[in-house]
Amino acid sequence: MYLAQYKRNIAPVVPKRFNTGITFGLTDGRMVRFRLNEQVEYIGRPLNLAARLQGAIGGKNNDPPQNKVLMTKGVYHDLRRDISDSYRIAKVQRTLKNVAGGESLEYIKLSLYEPAKAKAQS
């Protein structure tokens, strides 16, 4: 439904040279809330990790990052019943700077506008 609306209403007015779309990293954890210059701010490892996940969405093989989510396996485990049948899901390896000592870890990539792969019929 959203893809059809995008193609009908937004894509025709966006110049072809722009690759537009949303990307975000998704994790969980505790953050610290504080007030700075009369505004509420947050700091913490989850915010840092989510930003690094967002930056690592594209990966290799010229895979465009638009309209994708990169999440930790823990978050996927919590959400999988609600999202597995609706979105294309792939396990990917990524190395995030200043996370887990720079080692490559497995994350879950969700494509917002690509349908889930059909399940094999028995």
C-alpha positions as CSV (number, residue, x, y, z in Angstrom):
1,M,0.0,0.0,0.0
2,Y,2.7,2.5,1.0
3,L,4.9,1.6,-2.0
4,A,2.0,2.3,-4.4
5,Q,1.3,5.7,-2.7
6,Y,5.0,6.5,-3.0
7,K,5.2,5.6,-6.6
8,R,2.0,7.5,-7.4
9,N,2.4,10.6,-5.3
10,I,6.1,11.2,-4.5
11,A,8.3,9.4,-7.1
12,P,7.1,11.5,-10.0
13,V,8.1,14.8,-8.4
14,V,11.5,13.7,-7.1
15,P,14.4,14.3,-9.6
16,K,15.9,11.0,-10.8
17,R,19.4,12.0,-9.6
18,F,18.2,11.8,-6.0
19,N,18.0,8.4,-4.4
20,T,15.4,9.1,-1.7
21,G,14.2,6.9,1.1
22,I,14.3,6.3,4.8
23,T,17.0,4.3,6.6
24,F,17.4,3.7,10.3
25,G,19.2,1.5,12.8
26,L,17.2,-0.2,15.5
27,T,18.5,-1.5,18.9
28,D,17.3,-1.5,22.5
29,G,18.8,-0.6,25.8
30,R,18.9,2.1,28.5
31,M,19.6,5.7,27.8
32,V,20.2,8.7,30.1
33,R,17.7,11.6,29.8
34,F,18.9,15.1,30.8
35,R,18.1,18.7,30.1
36,L,20.5,20.9,28.2
37,N,19.7,24.5,27.3
38,E,16.0,24.0,28.1
39,Q,15.8,21.0,25.8
40,V,15.5,17.3,26.7
41,E,18.4,15.3,25.4
42,Y,19.4,11.6,25.5
43,I,22.8,9.9,25.6
44,G,23.8,6.2,25.8
45,R,25.1,3.2,24.0
46,P,21.8,2.4,22.2
47,L,21.8,5.8,20.5
48,N,25.4,5.3,19.3
49,L,24.7,1.8,18.1
50,A,21.5,2.8,16.3
51,A,23.4,5.5,14.5
52,R,26.2,3.1,13.5
53,L,23.7,0.5,12.3
54,Q,22.0,3.2,10.1
55,G,25.4,4.1,8.6
56,A,26.1,0.4,7.8
57,I,22.9,-0.4,6.0
58,G,24.1,-0.2,2.4
59,G,26.9,-2.8,2.7
60,K,28.5,-4.3,-0.4
61,N,27.4,-5.2,-3.9
62,N,25.9,-1.8,-4.6
63,D,22.9,-2.6,-2.4
64,P,21.2,0.8,-2.1
65,P,20.5,1.7,1.5
66,Q,17.1,3.5,0.9
67,N,14.1,2.1,2.6
68,K,15.9,-0.4,4.8
69,V,16.3,-1.0,8.5
70,L,19.4,-2.6,10.1
71,M,18.7,-4.1,13.6
72,T,20.3,-6.2,16.2
73,K,19.3,-9.8,16.5
74,G,17.8,-9.2,19.9
75,V,15.4,-6.6,18.6
76,Y,14.5,-8.9,15.6
77,H,13.8,-11.7,18.0
78,D,11.4,-9.5,19.9
79,L,9.6,-8.3,16.7
80,R,9.9,-11.3,14.4
81,R,6.3,-12.5,14.8
82,D,5.0,-9.2,13.7
83,I,7.3,-8.5,10.8
84,S,8.6,-11.8,9.3
85,D,5.6,-12.3,7.0
86,S,5.4,-8.7,5.9
87,Y,8.9,-7.7,5.0
88,R,11.9,-9.1,3.3
89,I,14.4,-10.1,6.0
90,A,18.1,-10.9,5.5
91,K,21.0,-11.8,7.8
92,V,24.0,-9.6,7.1
93,Q,27.6,-9.3,8.5
94,R,28.7,-5.8,9.4
95,T,31.7,-4.3,11.2
96,L,30.8,-1.2,13.1
97,K,33.4,1.2,14.2
98,N,34.0,1.4,18.0
99,V,31.4,-1.4,18.6
100,A,32.4,-4.9,19.9
101,G,36.1,-4.2,19.4
102,G,35.7,-3.8,15.6
103,E,34.8,-7.4,15.0
104,S,32.2,-8.4,12.3
105,L,28.9,-9.3,13.8
106,E,25.6,-10.6,12.3
107,Y,22.6,-8.2,12.1
108,I,19.2,-8.3,10.5
109,K,18.3,-6.2,7.5
110,L,14.7,-5.5,6.8
111,S,13.6,-4.1,3.4
112,L,10.5,-1.8,3.9
113,Y,9.2,-2.1,0.3
114,E,10.2,-5.6,-0.7
115,P,7.7,-8.3,0.1
116,A,8.7,-11.2,2.3
117,K,10.1,-14.2,0.5
118,A,7.4,-16.9,-0.1
119,K,7.6,-19.8,2.2
120,A,8.3,-23.2,0.7
121,Q,5.1,-25.3,0.5
122,S,5.3,-28.9,1.7
